[in-house]
């Protein structure tokens, strides 16, 4: 029976060695699995970071385009308003010129007798004031109106 203990101890030793060997292999497999999973997570994080950078760059581009389009829209509206203002000013000057010419015609009609007025019609058109004279008359008229009301 003593020999059975010896063989049983040998078998136990072999079993223990095999078990240790299997544990070592299992641990090695687990370590490799952890390495692979870690590598996969690192790659996923790198891809996520790259995607975030792309999104951020896209967002920057959109913001810049919005700012540029806003500035252009502002400039276009401002230009259009200036054109409209200039048109209105030209119409006002033309209207004032027309009104002054009519007023001048009326004054000349009142100064001359009717027969004289009809004879001097061609000369009258030569005597019409220029734009500068009309503006001067307007300014002096407005100035005299302002001083007389004070």
C-alpha positions as CSV (number, residue, x, y, z in Angstrom):
1,X,0.0,0.0,0.0
2,X,2.9,2.2,0.5
3,X,3.5,2.2,-3.2
4,X,0.0,3.4,-3.8
5,X,0.7,6.5,-1.8
6,X,3.8,7.1,-3.9
7,X,1.9,6.8,-7.2
8,X,-1.0,8.8,-5.8
9,X,1.5,11.5,-4.8
10,X,3.0,11.4,-8.3
11,X,-0.4,11.6,-9.9
12,X,-1.3,14.5,-7.6
13,X,1.9,16.2,-8.5
14,X,1.2,15.7,-12.2
15,X,-2.4,16.9,-11.7
16,X,-1.1,20.0,-9.9
17,X,1.4,20.7,-12.7
18,X,-1.3,20.3,-15.3
19,X,-3.7,22.5,-13.4
20,X,-1.0,25.2,-12.9
21,X,-0.2,24.9,-16.6
22,X,-3.9,25.3,-17.5
23,X,-4.2,28.3,-15.1
24,X,-1.2,29.9,-16.6
25,X,-2.6,29.4,-20.1
26,X,-6.0,30.7,-19.0
27,X,-4.3,33.7,-17.4
28,X,-2.3,34.2,-20.6
29,X,-5.5,34.0,-22.7
30,X,-7.2,36.5,-20.2
31,X,-4.2,38.8,-20.5
32,X,-4.4,38.7,-24.3
33,X,-8.1,39.2,-24.3
34,X,-7.6,42.3,-22.0
35,X,-4.9,43.6,-24.4
36,X,-7.2,43.2,-27.4
37,X,-10.1,44.8,-25.6
38,X,-7.9,47.7,-24.5
39,X,-6.6,48.2,-28.0
40,X,-10.1,48.1,-29.3
41,X,-11.3,50.7,-26.7
42,X,-8.3,52.9,-27.6
43,X,-9.1,52.7,-31.3
44,X,-12.8,53.5,-30.6
45,X,-11.8,56.5,-28.4
46,X,-9.4,57.7,-31.1
47,X,-12.2,57.5,-33.8
48,X,-14.6,59.3,-31.4
49,X,-12.1,62.0,-30.9
50,X,-11.5,62.4,-34.6
51,X,-15.3,62.5,-35.2
52,X,-15.6,65.2,-32.6
53,X,-12.8,67.2,-34.2
54,X,-14.6,66.9,-37.6
55,X,-17.9,68.0,-36.1
56,X,-16.2,71.0,-34.4
57,X,-14.5,72.0,-37.6
58,X,-17.8,71.8,-39.4
59,X,-19.5,73.9,-36.7
60,X,-16.7,76.5,-37.0
61,X,-17.2,76.5,-40.8
62,X,-21.0,77.0,-40.4
63,X,-20.5,79.8,-37.9
64,X,-18.0,81.6,-40.2
65,X,-20.4,81.2,-43.2
66,X,-23.2,82.6,-41.1
67,X,-21.2,85.6,-40.1
68,X,-20.0,86.2,-43.6
69,X,-23.5,85.9,-45.0
70,X,-24.8,88.2,-42.3
71,X,-22.2,90.9,-43.1
72,X,-22.9,90.6,-46.8
73,X,-26.6,90.9,-46.2
74,X,-26.1,93.9,-44.0
75,X,-23.9,95.6,-46.7
76,X,-26.5,94.8,-49.4
77,X,-29.3,96.3,-47.3
78,X,-27.2,99.3,-46.5
79,X,-26.3,99.8,-50.2
80,X,-30.0,99.4,-51.2
81,X,-31.0,102.0,-48.6
82,X,-28.4,104.4,-49.8
83,X,-29.7,104.0,-53.4
84,X,-33.2,104.6,-52.2
85,X,-32.2,107.6,-50.2
86,X,-30.3,109.1,-53.2
87,X,-33.3,108.5,-55.4
88,X,-35.6,110.2,-53.0
89,X,-33.2,113.1,-52.7
90,X,-33.0,113.4,-56.5
91,X,-36.8,113.4,-56.7
92,X,-37.0,116.1,-54.0
93,X,-34.5,118.3,-55.8
94,X,-36.3,117.8,-59.1
95,X,-39.6,118.6,-57.4
96,X,-38.1,121.7,-55.7
97,X,-36.7,122.8,-59.1
98,X,-40.1,122.3,-60.8
99,X,-41.8,124.2,-58.0
100,X,-39.3,127.1,-58.1
101,X,-39.6,127.3,-61.9
102,X,-43.4,127.4,-61.6
103,X,-43.2,130.0,-58.9
104,X,-40.7,132.1,-61.0
105,X,-43.1,131.8,-64.0
106,X,-46.0,133.0,-61.9
107,X,-43.9,136.0,-60.5
108,X,-42.8,136.9,-64.0
109,X,-46.4,136.7,-65.3
110,X,-47.5,139.0,-62.4
111,X,-44.6,141.5,-63.2
112,X,-45.3,141.8,-66.9
113,X,-48.5,142.7,-68.6
114,X,-50.1,139.8,-70.5
115,X,-49.1,141.0,-73.9
116,X,-45.5,141.5,-72.9
117,X,-45.4,138.0,-71.4
118,X,-46.6,136.3,-74.5
119,X,-44.0,138.1,-76.7
120,X,-41.1,137.3,-74.4
121,X,-41.7,133.5,-74.0
122,X,-38.5,132.5,-75.9
123,X,-36.4,134.9,-73.9
124,X,-38.0,133.7,-70.7
125,X,-36.6,130.2,-71.1
126,X,-33.1,131.7,-71.4
127,X,-33.7,133.6,-68.2
128,X,-34.6,130.5,-66.1
129,X,-32.2,130.0,-63.2
130,X,-29.7,127.1,-63.1
131,X,-29.9,124.3,-60.4
132,X,-27.4,126.2,-58.2
133,X,-29.4,129.4,-58.4
134,X,-32.5,127.4,-57.5
135,X,-30.8,125.8,-54.5
136,X,-29.5,129.2,-53.5
137,X,-33.0,130.7,-53.7
138,X,-34.3,127.7,-51.7
139,X,-31.7,128.2,-49.0
140,X,-32.2,131.9,-48.7
141,X,-36.0,131.5,-48.7
142,X,-35.8,128.9,-45.9
143,X,-33.3,131.1,-44.1
144,X,-35.5,134.2,-44.4
145,X,-38.5,132.2,-43.3
146,X,-36.7,131.0,-40.2
147,X,-35.4,134.4,-39.3
148,X,-38.8,136.0,-39.8
149,X,-40.5,133.5,-37.5
150,X,-38.0,134.1,-34.7
